[in-house]
Amino acid sequence: MQASLKNFLLILAYLALMSACAPAQVSPSAEQIQAQVASAVAMTVAAESTLIAQAQPAATETLAATQTLIPTLTPILPTVTPLTIVPPSLGGGGGIAVTPGVYGCVFAEFRPRINVFKPGDSFDIVYWIKNTGTKTWSNLELDFMNGTPLTSTSARMLPPLKYGEATTVSFDAKAPMSPGFYEMKWRVEGGLCFPYTDIEVGKPRDP
């Protein structure tokens, strides 16, 4: 576009030069020269306006194209995954698999009421045992586990017990002959619970 404007101005300059070099009889008057100059100026201004008008749409198109390149950002929200906690399995024993909620047991010691004895004293041991699981007990034993044997019996068969049912188990016991602290621990078959008895044996009685 700038080259076309330049060529146009060169043509006007050439025409003016030819007019100056022509014979005197064909030389234009001052009024004609002024009119030619005014016409050339008007044509130059018109040409520049045309060039500017032609250049403006391209700039507008470039701007519009640039604006469409801006991406639209979409916020990314994290997905919350719930955490699931699995309770551990309880250990078993005696050939019975223990599952939480299926097998359960609680106990209480009813006797002896007083756990201090003299050497060789006889006393009773009584346990209250309850089935807290959902499965009915059948053919389960209460077995001696460890400690000092305070009874002559090392095992006792328990009756069938449904959920929530309880039973009592009693033993004839005897305190050891030597002073000290003693414990006898039992186990409901399968390791459901562990009843126990602690006693203290004091000094022998005075004669």
MARLUMPA-892373 format. One record per residue: residue number from 1; residue in one letter; x, y, z of N, C-alpha, C, CB in turn. Coordinates in pm, whole numbers. Each point is the difference from the previous one (the first is absolute). Glycine has a CB too. Layout:
LUMFI     n   res     n.c1     n.c2     n.c3    ca.c1    ca.c2    ca.c3     c.c1     c.c2     c.c3    cb.c1    cb.c2    cb.c3
LUMFI   NUM     A        X        Y        Z        X        Y        Z        X        Y        Z        X        Y        Z
...
This chain:
LUMFI     n   res     n.c1     n.c2     n.c3    ca.c1    ca.c2    ca.c3     c.c1     c.c2     c.c3    cb.c1    cb.c2    cb.c3
LUMFI     1     M       83     -121        0      -83      121        0       86      126        0     -180     -125      122
LUMFI     2     Q      290      124      -44       92      115        4       67       19     -135       38      -37      245
LUMFI     3     A      -10      -75     -319       64       10     -133      -93       67      -99      134     -206       46
LUMFI     4     S     -263      176      -40      -97       63      -92       -7      149       23     -133     -211       -7
LUMFI     5     L      132      254      135       -3      143       31      125       68      -49     -141      -46      200
LUMFI     6     K      253      -20     -184      128       59      -45        1       17     -152      118     -106      195
LUMFI     7     N     -165        6     -268       -6       10     -147      -92      112      -45       46     -245      -17
LUMFI     8     F     -158      259       90      -94      107      -36       63      136       15     -189     -144       72
LUMFI     9     L      266      166       36       65      130       21      109       23     -103      -49      -15      245
LUMFI    10     L      119      -89     -286      104       14     -103      -61       42     -133      140     -173      115
LUMFI    11     I     -258      118     -146      -66       39     -126      -37      147        4      -90     -232      -29
LUMFI    12     L       39      281      144      -36      143       11      122       88      -17     -189      -59      151
LUMFI    13     A      302       17      -92      123       82      -13       48        2     -143       64      -57      234
LUMFI    14     Y      -79      -57     -304       44       -5     -140      -85       92      -87       77     -235       34
LUMFI    15     L     -208      238       -7      -88       87      -78       33      146       23     -179     -171       13
LUMFI    16     A      209      205      112       37      139       28      128       39      -71     -113      -18      221
LUMFI    17     L      212      -75     -224      128       29      -66      -19       16     -150      121     -128      178
LUMFI    18     M     -202       44     -239      -26       11     -144      -69      131      -33      -15     -248      -16
LUMFI    19     S      -71      290      107      -68      127      -26       98      115        2     -209      -91      100
LUMFI    20     A      309       85      -15       99      109        9       92        1     -121       -8      -15      249
LUMFI    21     C       34     -101     -311       92      -11     -113      -71       23     -134      139     -160      134
LUMFI    22     A     -269      167     -141      -74       17     -125       25      138      -59     -175     -159       82
LUMFI    23     P      150      181     -216       18      134      -62      -85      104       67       50     -109     -216
LUMFI    24     A      -10      234      200      -64      111       71     -143       16      -41      217      112       16
LUMFI    25     Q     -250     -149     -142     -134       23      -44      -99      -95       61       92       86     -209
LUMFI    26     V      -39     -201      263      -96      -93       61       15       -2      150        4     -138     -205
LUMFI    27     S       74      224      265       19        5      146     -131       36       66      241       64      -27
LUMFI    28     P     -275     -136      134     -127       32       70       13      130       78      -52     -244       19
LUMFI    29     S      -60      301        2       -3      124       77       13      -32      149     -144      111     -175
LUMFI    30     A      158       -6      254       13      -17      145     -125      -63       59      153      198       10
LUMFI    31     E     -271     -159      -66     -124      -56       51       -7     -150      -28     -113      223      -34
LUMFI    32     Q      160     -265      -88       -3     -140      -34       93      -82       90      -56       62     -236
LUMFI    33     I      176       -8      261       95      -71       86      -57      -17      141      191       93     -134
LUMFI    34     Q     -254       14      185      -59       -7      134     -111     -103        5       58      240       39
LUMFI    35     A     -136     -248     -148     -109      -97       -5       54     -142       -4     -143      168     -116
LUMFI    36     Q      255     -188       37       60     -132       -7       55      -45      136       56       43     -241
LUMFI    37     V        9       53      311       56      -33      133     -112      -37       97      193      156      -41
LUMFI    38     A     -303      -79       38     -111      -29       90      -61     -136      -31      -47      245       22
LUMFI    39     S       36     -275     -153      -54     -130      -39       90     -114       45     -110      108     -197
LUMFI    40     A      245      -87      182       93     -103       42       -7      -25      151      149       63     -191
LUMFI    41     V     -161       47      266       -9      -15      146     -127      -75       38      128      214       31
LUMFI    42     A     -239     -179      -98     -126      -68       31        8     -147      -33     -123      211      -44
LUMFI    43     M      185     -243      -72       13     -140      -38       90      -75       97      -36       64     -240
LUMFI    44     T      143        4      287       89      -65       96      -71      -31      131      193      120     -103
LUMFI    45     V     -272      -21      152      -75      -21      126     -101     -113      -18       27      245       61
LUMFI    46     A      -93     -249     -177      -98     -105      -25       66     -136       -5     -141      162     -125
LUMFI    47     A      260     -167       62       71     -127       -9       42      -48      138       81       61     -228
LUMFI    48     E      -32       31      312       38      -38      135     -120      -49       81      186      167       -9
LUMFI    49     S     -302     -100       -8     -120      -42       74      -43     -140      -42      -73      240       19
LUMFI    50     T       85     -265     -152      -36     -133      -49       91     -107       57      -86      104     -210
LUMFI    51     L      215      -73      214       96      -96       54      -26      -26      149      169       78     -170
LUMFI    52     I     -201       27      244      -28      -17      145     -125      -84       21      109      223       48
LUMFI    53     A     -214     -195     -131     -126      -75       12       20     -147      -32     -126      205      -59
LUMFI    54     Q      213     -230      -44       27     -140      -34       80      -73      107       -7       67     -239
LUMFI    55     A       90        5      311       85      -63      103      -75      -29      129      195      118      -99
LUMFI    56     Q     -301      -41      129      -72      -15      126      -70     -135       16      -31      244       -3
LUMFI    57     P      -40     -299      -96      -65     -131       20       98     -110       34     -174       70     -157
LUMFI    58     A      294      -66       96      100     -102       29       42        4      146       81       13     -235
LUMFI    59     A      -63      110      286       37       13      141     -111      -50       89      143      196      -56
LUMFI    60     T     -272     -164       17     -114      -47       80       -9     -151       -1     -123      211      -50
LUMFI    61     E      145     -271      -71       -3     -145       -9      110      -65       83      -99       21     -227
LUMFI    62     T      219       40      226      112      -54       78      -32        3      148      161       75     -175
LUMFI    63     L     -224       38      220      -36       13      141     -104     -104       38       51      245       -9
LUMFI    64     A     -154     -264      -81     -104      -98       30       58     -141        7     -168      146     -112
LUMFI    65     A      261     -174       18       62     -133        2       82      -20      126        7        1     -249
LUMFI    66     T       60      105      294       80      -10      122      -88      -24      122      171      152     -102
LUMFI    67     Q     -287      -85      105      -90      -16      114      -56     -142       10      -59      241      -20
LUMFI    68     T       36     -306      -94      -57     -135        4      100     -104       47     -152       66     -182
LUMFI    69     L      281      -29      191      102      -96       43        7      -15      151      127       57     -203
LUMFI    70     I     -198       29      277        4       -7      147      -89     -114       46       44      249       18
LUMFI    71     P        9     -354       46      -83     -114       41      -85       32      121      173     -153      -91
LUMFI    72     T     -285       82      102      -88       13      117       39     -107      101     -189       94     -141
LUMFI    73     L      230      -51      259       48      -93      102     -117      -55       80      218      124       15
LUMFI    74     T     -222     -253        2     -103      -67       80       60      -45      132     -122      -75     -208
LUMFI    75     P       67      119      322       58      -40      130       -6     -151       18      -66      220       98
LUMFI    76     I      174     -276      -46        8     -144       25      -22      -23      149      160      -35     -196
LUMFI    77     L     -266      -36      231      -33      -28      140       45     -141       34     -197      158       -9
LUMFI    78     P      262     -175      126       45     -136       38     -117      -89       34      213       96       84
LUMFI    79     T     -200     -224     -114     -102     -100       34       36      -65      133      -49      -42     -245
LUMFI    80     V      -43       50      340       25      -56      134      -42     -145        1      -34      226      108
LUMFI    81     T      129     -313      -76      -27     -144       10      -18      -37      147      132      -47     -212
LUMFI    82     P     -248       -5      248      -20      -35      142       96     -109       44     -240       62      -20
LUMFI    83     L      285      -49      140       93      -97       57      -79     -105       77      183      174       16
LUMFI    84     T     -161     -302      -51      -67     -111       67       98      -71       92     -157      -27     -196
LUMFI    85     I      121       13      324       86      -66       98      -57     -137       31       69      221       99
LUMFI    86     V       11     -324     -119      -42     -138       25       53      -43      135       -4      -53     -247
LUMFI    87     P      -81       13      342       49      -41      132       81     -127      -11     -197      106      108
LUMFI    88     P      298     -122      -22       83     -121       -5      -76     -121       52      204      140       30
LUMFI    89     S     -165     -258      -78      -62     -124       47       59      -40      135      -40      -74     -238
LUMFI    90     L      -44       21      323       46      -44      131       61     -138      -11     -176      139      113
LUMFI    91     G      277     -166      -30       65     -131       -3      -87     -107       62      221      113       11
LUMFI    92     G     -199     -236      -52      -80     -110       53       89     -106       62     -175       46     -171
LUMFI    93     G      117     -155      210       74     -110       60      -90     -118       20      153      161      113
LUMFI    94     G      -95     -275      -86      -77     -119       27      -77      -52     -120      -17       78      230
LUMFI    95     G       62      -44     -353      -64      -50     -121     -121       79      -42       83     -219       62
LUMFI    96     I     -113      333        1     -117       80      -36       47      132      -59     -139     -108      182
LUMFI    97     A       90      144     -303       33      129      -62      -88      107       62       68     -112     -218
LUMFI    98     V       -4      213      275      -73      105       71      -21      118      -95       97      -72      223
LUMFI    99     T     -222      110     -245      -35      112      -86      -71      105       83      -18     -150     -201
LUMFI   100     P       58      279      190      -67      104       79     -150        0      -24      208      138      -10
LUMFI   101     G     -285     -138      121     -145        4      -11      -64     -138       -5       25      215     -115
LUMFI   102     V       52     -319       83      -54     -136       -7       23      -72      133       41       -7     -249
LUMFI   103     Y       83       12      299       32      -57      130       43      112       94       70     -220     -107
LUMFI   104     G     -122      216      229       36       99      101      -29      -53      138      -45      185     -161
LUMFI   105     C      115     -130      262      -13      -55      135       39      107      101       49     -233      -83
LUMFI   106     V     -121      237      195       39       80      116      -13      -88      123      -75      219     -110
LUMFI   107     F      150     -184      217       -9      -81      121       10       91      122      102     -198     -119
LUMFI   108     A     -140      142      233       15       66      129       31     -108      104     -160      189      -66
LUMFI   109     E      242     -154      164       33      -92      109      -93       27      118      243      -12      -75
LUMFI   110     F     -328      -84      107      -90       14      114       71      -36      132     -196      -52     -150
LUMFI   111     R      281      -50      145       74      -45      118      142      -37      -41     -212      -84      110
LUMFI   112     P      305       96      -19      -14       35      143      -24      149       22      150     -192       54
LUMFI   113     R     -226      224       52      -26      139       35      125       65       59     -242      -55       40
LUMFI   114     I      315      -21       39      124       49       61      113      -87      -54     -119       82      213
LUMFI   115     N      225      -17     -263      106      -74      -69      126      -18       85      -91       88     -213
LUMFI   116     V       75      -77      345      115      -21       88      -30     -124       85       59      251        6
LUMFI   117     F       33     -348      -11      -23     -127       68      127      -41       76     -168      -69     -176
LUMFI   118     K      144      -23      269      111      -65       70       39     -124      -80      -78       86      227
LUMFI   119     P      199     -135     -210       42     -118      -75      -96     -117       20      237       76       22
LUMFI   120     G     -277     -140     -131      -88     -118        5     -147       30       15      188     -116       95
LUMFI   121     D     -229      247      -91     -143       32       12      -77      -48     -123       58      201      143
LUMFI   122     S     -179     -248     -117      -90      -38     -109      -94      117      -32       13     -244       69
LUMFI   123     F      -45      258     -194      -93      108      -42      -63      -40     -133      138      178      119
LUMFI   124     D     -238     -102     -160      -71      -26     -126       41      105     -105     -196     -103      128
LUMFI   125     I      204       60     -248       16       91     -116     -127      -12      -83      257      -24       -4
LUMFI   126     V     -322      138      -22     -122        4      -81       13      110     -105     -141      -86      196
LUMFI   127     Y      126       48     -322        3       96     -111     -139       11      -63      244      -53      -45
LUMFI   128     W     -279      175        4     -120       26      -81       49       29     -141     -137       92      200
LUMFI   129     I       89     -170     -298       48       10     -138     -121       22      -93      202     -151       51
LUMFI   130     K     -190      250     -140     -112       38      -88       44       -1     -146      -98      141      184
LUMFI   131     N       10     -193     -270       22        3     -145      -44      135      -56      -33     -252      -15
LUMFI   132     T      128      329      -34      -32      132      -58        9        0     -152       86      106      208
LUMFI   133     G      -60     -223     -269        5       -9     -145     -134      -39      -59      239      -60       16
LUMFI   134     T     -248       58     -147     -125      -32      -68      -16     -150      -26        8      225     -104
LUMFI   135     K       96     -302      122       -6     -145      -26      -20      -76      131      149       28     -203
LUMFI   136     T     -235     -127      200      -26      -82      118      120      -88       31     -246        1      -52
LUMFI   137     W      284       -3      181      110      -87       42      -51     -144        6      107      188      132
LUMFI   138     S      -19     -279     -174      -34     -141        7      128      -80       23     -201       32     -152
LUMFI   139     N      202     -110      262      115      -87       32      129       80       20     -108     -182     -130
LUMFI   140     L       98      295      199      120       76       34       42      -33      143      -66      186     -158
LUMFI   141     E      198     -183      181       53      -30      133       64      124       61       38     -237      -69
LUMFI   142     L      -36      237      203       80       94       76      124      -77       45     -204      140       78
LUMFI   143     D      320     -102     -131      123      -77       22      100       78       83      -37     -118     -217
LUMFI   144     F      113       43      303      112       60       71      104       47     -102      -41     -149      204
LUMFI   145     M       90      272     -184       93       57      -97      141        7       56     -188      132      -98
LUMFI   146     N      206      -59      207      132        9       61      -14       52      143      108       41     -226
LUMFI   147     G        5      -34      295        0       45      139       11     -117       96     -138      197      -66
LUMFI   148     T       92     -177      191        5     -103      104     -132      -77        3      162      139      136
LUMFI   149     P     -158     -272     -149     -124      -78        7      -58        5      142       82     -152     -185
LUMFI   150     L     -188      230      204      -64       10      131     -115     -100       13       63      242        9
LUMFI   151     T      -98     -311     -115     -107     -100        1       54     -134      -49     -174      180      -40
LUMFI   152     S       99     -283       66       37     -133      -48      -54      -25     -141        4      -83      237
LUMFI   153     T      -79      178     -291      -61      -14     -133       71       94      -96     -225      -64      101
LUMFI   154     S      255       14     -221       68       83     -100      -90       37     -118      213     -110       67
LUMFI   155     A     -336       63      -69      -93       32     -109     -143      -19       48      171      -69     -172
LUMFI   156     R     -262      148      111     -143      -11       34      -80       29     -127       40       71      245
LUMFI   157     M     -133     -161     -281      -84       20     -118     -105      107       28       37     -240      -70
LUMFI   158     L      -54      331      -24      -99      106       13     -129      -42      -71      182      176       13
LUMFI   159     P     -297     -134       39     -128      -35      -65      -18       83     -128     -101      -59      226
LUMFI   160     P       14       17     -317      -30       82     -118      -56      136       43      -43     -209     -136
LUMFI   161     L       93      314       76      -44      135       36      -31       78     -127      139       -5      213
LUMFI   162     K     -261       61     -221      -35       90     -109       49      141       31     -203     -141      -55
LUMFI   163     Y      187      231      -41       41      139       20      -70       59      123       40       26     -248
LUMFI   164     G       39       30      339      -55       65      118      -21      -92      118     -107      156     -151
LUMFI   165     E      122     -288      131      -19      -93      111      131      -16       78     -180     -121     -130
LUMFI   166     A      166       85      260      117      -13       88      -13     -125       86       30      251        3
LUMFI   167     T       83     -292       54        4     -116       88      102       25      110      -68     -155     -188
LUMFI   168     T       59       78      296      100        6      106       76     -132        6     -143      164      131
LUMFI   169     V      271     -153     -100       88     -118       10       69        9      135       36      -15     -254
LUMFI   170     S      -39      -92      333       59        2      134      103     -112       15     -213       97       92
LUMFI   171     F      316      -69       -8      106      -96       27       30        0      150       99       33     -232
LUMFI   172     D      -58     -148      285       54       -9      135      150       27      -10     -179     -168       75
LUMFI   173     A      225      267        2      141       39       -8       65      -10      136      -51      152     -192
LUMFI   174     K      186     -148      192       77       -8      124      125       85      -15      -87     -232       49
LUMFI   175     A      115      311       56      115       89       -2      129      -80       13     -139      184       99
LUMFI   176     P      246     -144     -166      129      -67       16       51       11      143       52       48     -239
LUMFI   177     M       47     -130      274       53       -4      135      105      108       24      -47     -244        4
LUMFI   178     S      104      301     -108      105      101       17      -59      140      -15      174     -162      -87
LUMFI   179     P     -134      259      172      -49      138      -15       43       57     -136       10       32      251
LUMFI   180     G      -90       61     -300       31       65     -127     -126       37      -78      214     -126       -6
LUMFI   181     F     -192      177     -114     -111       39      -88      -12     -105     -111       34      249       50
LUMFI   182     Y     -159     -288      -80      -24     -105      -97     -114       42      -95       80     -176      166
LUMFI   183     E      -68      127     -288     -105       26      -99      -26     -127      -78       66      244      -18
LUMFI   184     M     -194     -270       -6      -41     -111      -87      -85       59     -112        6     -171      193
LUMFI   185     K       38      148     -319      -72       59     -114      -62     -111      -85      158      198       -2
LUMFI   186     W     -282     -171      -42      -76      -91      -83      -24       62     -139     -110      -98      206
LUMFI   187     R       61       13     -297      -30       49     -135     -126      -68      -50      244       43      -47
LUMFI   188     V     -340       38        1     -116      -57      -71       50      -44     -137     -170      148      126
LUMFI   189     E      141     -272     -162       54      -59     -123      -22       93     -120      -44     -230       93
LUMFI   190     G      152      247     -171       -4       95     -111       61      134       37     -203     -114      -84
LUMFI   191     G      241      129      212       57      128       42     -101      111        7      211      -72     -100
LUMFI   192     L     -336       39      134     -104      102        3       15       93      120     -153     -158     -117
LUMFI   193     C      190      105      233       31       82      117       82      -84       98     -213      140      -31
LUMFI   194     F      269      -74      132       99      -66       86      -30       28      147      172       19     -184
LUMFI   195     P     -263      -94      244      -25       17      145      126      -35       81     -245      -55      -36
LUMFI   196     Y      263      124      150      117      -28       83      -32       31      146      155       54     -194
LUMFI   197     T      -71     -108      283      -13       23      144      137       30       57     -202     -153       14
LUMFI   198     D      212      262       62      123       37       72      -24      -16      150       68      162     -185
LUMFI   199     I       27     -221      254      -10      -11      146      136       31       62     -185     -174      -20
LUMFI   200     E      177      203      148      123       19       81       -4     -100      116       15      250      -61
LUMFI   201     V       95     -316       82       12      -94      111       93       63      104      -39     -203     -152
LUMFI   202     G      -17      218      274       78       62      106       77     -101       84     -168      183        5
LUMFI   203     K      210     -137      111       79      -88       89      -93     -106       61      163      190       53
LUMFI   204     P     -107     -302      -13      -80     -106       65      -64       52      128      152     -177      -97
LUMFI   205     R     -263      119      136      -67       37      124       86      -42      120     -226      -22     -113
LUMFI   206     D      212      101      215       71      -38      124      -67     -122       62       68      241       40
LUMFI   207     P        7     -330       21      -57     -119       63      -90       38      118      201     -132      -71
